[in-house]
Amino acid sequence: MATDNAPSLALLIDGDNASPKIVTGLLAEIANYGVASVKRIYGDWTGPNLKGWKECLLEHSIQPIQQFAYTTGKNATDGAMIIDAMDLLYTGRFSGFCIVSSDSDFAKLAARLREQGVTVYGFGERKTPRPFITACDKFVYFDVLNAAIPEASEPAVPALKPKKPVVDAAPATTKPAAIKPAAIKPALDKAALDMLVKAVTASADEDGRANLARVGAHLAKQAPDFDARNYGFPRLSDLAEASGIVDVERTGENPKIVMVRLRKDRR
C-alpha cells in the first residue's frame, strides 16, 4: 500500500512494444513498489498502431510523448525514452524507474540507472532478451500482470431467471469447469527448485532457518524474473510450501513472519 513515505518512481512505457491491455495490471503492480510520480508513454501518435492506447491515457493520467519515426526500420522512440530517463535521473527525485518494453536496447539504460543507485523494474513479454532482464533489479512478464486481474478478461455472466426445472440442472453440469485453472498450473522445474535451495541456504542462520523475505530478496538477485506467479502461485510462501523441499513455519504474533528450513534430504 502506498504511503507518504513510498518511493517515488518514474514510469516510462515504450508504446511500440507494449499493449494497452496490460495497463491496469501494470499500475497495480507498480503500486506495490512505490508511487509513479511520472507516467509517460513514447511513440509516433500520428500512426494507427497506438490507437488503442489513446483511450486509456486520460483515465490513467499517462502523458503521451510524440516521437516521429524519421527513418523506416529505426526506432526513434528508444532514443527519446533513454534521453528522458537520464534527464529524470539527474533530478535526483526518483528512487526507482519502471521501464516497460521487450526491447534489448534498454539493457544499457537499466544498467546505467542501477549504477546511480536507483532500483530498476522491468516489464515485458516472455520473448524479452535476457540482457535486458538481467540488467533490471526485478523483471515482471506481461502475462503475469494480466493473470493478476482475471475478472477483467472473464466478466461474470448475469444470472437468468429459470423457466423450467430442467434449466436449474444445467449449471450443475457446467460447474466442474471451474477447477480447470488448477489443472493448468505450471510445475516447478529443476532450475527453480535449485535456485530456491541456494537462496534458503544463503539466507539461513546457524540453525538452518531462513526468513522467507530474505529468501525472496536473494532469489531476485539470482534471477530478476523469478516470480512465484510465473509458476501459478500468488505468493512466494505458497510456492515454498508446494515445492516439497522446505518446511514452512509462521512464527510470532504476526502471521506475515514466515520462516523456512530445508528438509533433511535437501541439506
C-alpha positions in Angstrom: 0.0 0.0 0.0 1.4 3.4 -1.0 2.1 5.8 1.9 3.5 9.3 2.2 7.0 7.7 2.6 6.6 5.5 -0.5 9.4 5.6 -3.0 8.9 8.0 -6.0 9.1 6.1 -9.3 9.3 7.2 -12.9 7.2 5.0 -15.3 8.4 5.1 -19.0 6.5 3.0 -21.5 7.7 2.0 -25.0 4.4 2.3 -26.8 5.7 0.4 -29.8 6.4 -2.7 -27.6 3.5 -2.8 -25.1 -0.2 -3.3 -25.4 -2.8 -1.2 -23.6 -4.4 -4.4 -22.3 -1.7 -4.6 -19.6 -2.1 -1.0 -18.2 -4.4 -1.9 -15.3 -2.3 -4.8 -14.1 0.9 -2.8 -14.7 -0.2 0.1 -12.5 -1.4 -2.2 -9.8 2.0 -4.0 -9.8 3.9 -0.7 -9.6 1.8 0.4 -6.6 3.5 -2.5 -4.7 6.9 -0.8 -5.2 6.0 2.9 -4.7 4.2 5.8 -6.3 4.6 6.5 -10.1 5.1 10.3 -9.9 5.9 10.5 -13.6 4.0 8.4 -16.1 5.0 8.7 -19.8 4.5 6.7 -22.9 6.5 7.2 -26.1 5.6 6.6 -29.7 4.5 8.1 -33.0 1.0 9.2 -32.3 0.3 10.1 -35.9 0.3 6.4 -36.8 -2.5 3.9 -36.3 -0.6 1.4 -34.2 -1.0 3.3 -31.0 -4.7 3.9 -31.4 -5.6 1.5 -28.6 -3.5 3.5 -26.1 -5.3 6.8 -26.7 -8.4 5.6 -25.0 -6.8 4.9 -21.7 -4.2 7.7 -21.4 -6.6 10.2 -19.7 -8.1 7.6 -17.5 -4.8 6.7 -16.0 -3.1 10.1 -16.3 -0.3 8.9 -18.6 1.4 11.6 -20.6 2.0 10.8 -24.3 5.3 11.9 -25.8 5.4 12.3 -29.5 8.4 10.9 -31.4 8.2 10.8 -35.2 9.5 7.8 -37.0 12.0 9.7 -39.2 13.5 6.6 -40.8 11.8 3.3 -41.7 13.2 0.4 -39.7 14.8 2.6 -37.0 13.1 3.0 -33.6 13.4 6.7 -32.6 11.2 6.0 -29.6 14.0 4.2 -27.8 16.3 7.2 -28.0 13.7 9.6 -26.7 13.0 7.3 -23.7 16.7 7.0 -22.9 17.3 10.7 -23.0 14.3 11.5 -20.8 15.3 8.7 -18.4 18.7 10.3 -17.9 17.2 13.8 -17.5 14.9 12.4 -14.8 17.7 10.5 -13.1 19.8 13.7 -12.7 17.0 15.5 -11.0 17.6 13.2 -8.0 13.9 12.9 -7.3 13.4 9.3 -8.1 14.4 6.2 -6.2 13.3 3.8 -9.0 12.5 3.5 -12.7 9.9 1.3 -14.3 10.8 0.5 -17.9 8.0 -1.1 -20.0 9.4 -2.7 -23.1 10.5 -6.0 -24.6 13.4 -4.4 -26.5 17.0 -5.3 -25.7 18.1 -1.7 -26.5 17.2 -0.7 -22.9 19.7 -3.1 -21.3 22.4 -0.5 -21.2 19.9 2.1 -19.8 18.9 -0.2 -17.0 22.5 -0.9 -16.1 23.4 2.8 -16.1 20.4 3.6 -13.8 21.5 1.0 -11.4 25.0 2.4 -11.3 23.5 5.5 -9.8 21.9 3.5 -7.0 18.3 3.6 -8.2 16.1 0.5 -8.5 15.1 -0.6 -11.9 11.8 -2.6 -12.5 11.4 -4.0 -16.0 8.2 -5.2 -17.6 8.0 -7.1 -20.9 6.9 -10.1 -22.9 8.4 -13.6 -22.5 10.4 -13.0 -25.6 12.3 -10.2 -23.9 16.1 -10.7 -24.5 18.0 -11.9 -21.4 20.4 -9.0 -21.3 17.6 -6.6 -20.5 16.1 -8.9 -17.9 19.3 -9.4 -16.0 20.1 -5.6 -16.1 17.0 -5.0 -14.0 16.6 -5.5 -10.3 13.2 -7.1 -10.9 11.5 -8.1 -14.1 7.8 -9.0 -14.5 6.2 -10.6 -17.5 3.1 -9.1 -19.1 1.1 -12.4 -18.8 1.7 -12.3 -15.1 0.1 -8.8 -14.9 -2.9 -10.0 -16.8 -3.3 -13.1 -14.7 -3.5 -10.9 -11.6 -6.8 -9.4 -12.8 -8.8 -12.3 -14.3 -12.1 -10.5 -13.6 -11.3 -8.0 -16.4 -11.0 -10.7 -19.0 -13.6 -13.1 -17.7 -16.6 -11.0 -16.7 -19.3 -12.7 -14.7 -22.3 -14.0 -16.6 -25.6 -12.3 -15.3 -28.0 -14.7 -13.6 -31.0 -15.8 -15.6 -34.5 -16.5 -14.3 -35.3 -20.2 -14.6 -38.1 -21.1 -16.9 -38.3 -24.9 -16.3 -37.0 -27.2 -13.6 -34.7 -28.8 -16.2 -32.9 -25.4 -16.7 -31.9 -25.5 -13.0 -29.9 -28.7 -13.5 -27.8 -27.3 -16.4 -25.5 -25.1 -14.2 -24.7 -28.2 -12.1 -23.2 -29.9 -15.1 -21.1 -26.9 -16.0 -19.7 -26.0 -12.5 -16.9 -28.6 -12.6 -15.2 -26.5 -15.3 -14.2 -24.1 -12.5 -11.4 -26.5 -11.5 -9.6 -26.1 -14.8 -7.2 -23.3 -13.6 -5.7 -25.7 -11.1 -5.1 -28.3 -13.7 -3.0 -26.0 -15.9 -0.9 -24.6 -13.0 2.8 -24.8 -14.3 5.0 -27.2 -12.4 8.2 -26.1 -10.7 11.1 -27.0 -12.8 14.6 -28.2 -11.6 16.1 -24.8 -12.2 13.6 -23.1 -10.0 14.0 -25.7 -7.2 17.8 -25.3 -7.4 17.5 -21.5 -7.0 15.2 -22.0 -4.1 17.6 -24.3 -2.4 20.6 -21.9 -2.9 18.6 -18.9 -1.7 17.4 -20.7 1.5 21.0 -22.0 2.2 22.5 -18.5 1.7 19.8 -16.8 3.8 19.7 -19.3 6.7 21.0 -18.6 10.2 23.0 -21.1 12.3 20.1 -23.4 13.0 19.1 -23.6 9.3 16.0 -21.4 9.5 15.7 -18.5 7.0 13.3 -15.6 6.8 11.2 -16.0 3.6 11.5 -12.3 2.9 15.3 -12.6 2.8 15.0 -15.7 0.6 12.9 -13.7 -1.8 15.4 -10.9 -2.0 18.2 -13.5 -2.7 16.1 -15.1 -5.4 15.7 -11.7 -7.1 19.5 -11.3 -7.1 19.9 -14.7 -8.7 17.2 -14.1 -11.4 15.4 -10.8 -11.7 12.5 -12.5 -13.4 12.0 -15.1 -10.7 8.4 -14.7 -9.6 6.0 -17.1 -7.8 3.3 -16.1 -10.2 5.3 -17.5 -13.1 4.5 -20.9 -11.7 0.9 -20.3 -10.8 1.3 -19.2 -7.1 0.1 -15.9 -5.8 2.9 -15.6 -3.1 6.3 -17.0 -2.5 5.1 -18.7 0.6 2.6 -20.7 -1.5 5.4 -21.7 -3.9 7.7 -22.8 -1.0 5.0 -25.0 0.5 4.2 -26.6 -2.8 7.9 -27.2 -3.6 8.2 -30.1 -1.2 11.9 -29.2 -0.4 11.3 -26.9 2.6 9.3 -26.9 5.8 7.4 -23.7 6.2 6.5 -22.2 9.7 4.9 -19.0 10.8 6.4 -17.6 14.0 5.4 -14.8 16.4 2.2 -13.0 16.7 2.5 -11.5 13.2 1.4 -14.2 10.6 3.4 -12.4 7.9 6.7 -13.6 9.5 7.3 -16.8 7.6 10.4 -18.9 8.2 11.6 -21.8 6.0 14.0 -24.6 6.6 15.4 -27.1 4.1 14.2 -30.6 4.7 16.8 -33.1 5.9 17.1 -34.8 2.5 17.9 -31.5 0.9 20.6 -30.2 3.3 
